[in-house]
Amino acid sequence: MKNKLEIYLLDEAADFLRSLPPLVQRRFLSAFDRTTAGFVGNWFLKLTNMADLWEFRVDGPRNTYRLFAFWHTPDEETTTLIIATHGLDKKTQKTPPSAIERAERLKARYLSENS
């Protein structure tokens, strides 16, 4: 049996999502729905050259918005989680190293508290 897939937002990711314009919030929610339904697309991609870091990506009226995430399956009998750590309003092609470091820190903290 295939595990159920759910999106879970850490506090920083939830705060970021709430701060966005309603149109961008709806686009993120749509990306979450498509992902949990098993669809694959450019709204949820693995970060290049990164071990186990992914990003939800949606376009807004002027910028592209990103939510960093990682996968977590506590055990074989439970739901697989995609944990969103935090977000940013990306104005350039290159992902800032500080954003990646922050995602790694939040991931490590989450895993240490929930494993």
Beta strands, then each sheet from edge to edge (+ up, - down):
strand 1: 5-9
strand 2: 44-46
strand 3: 54-59
strand 4: 64-72
strand 5: 80-90
sheet 1: 1+ 5+ 4- 3+ 2-
end
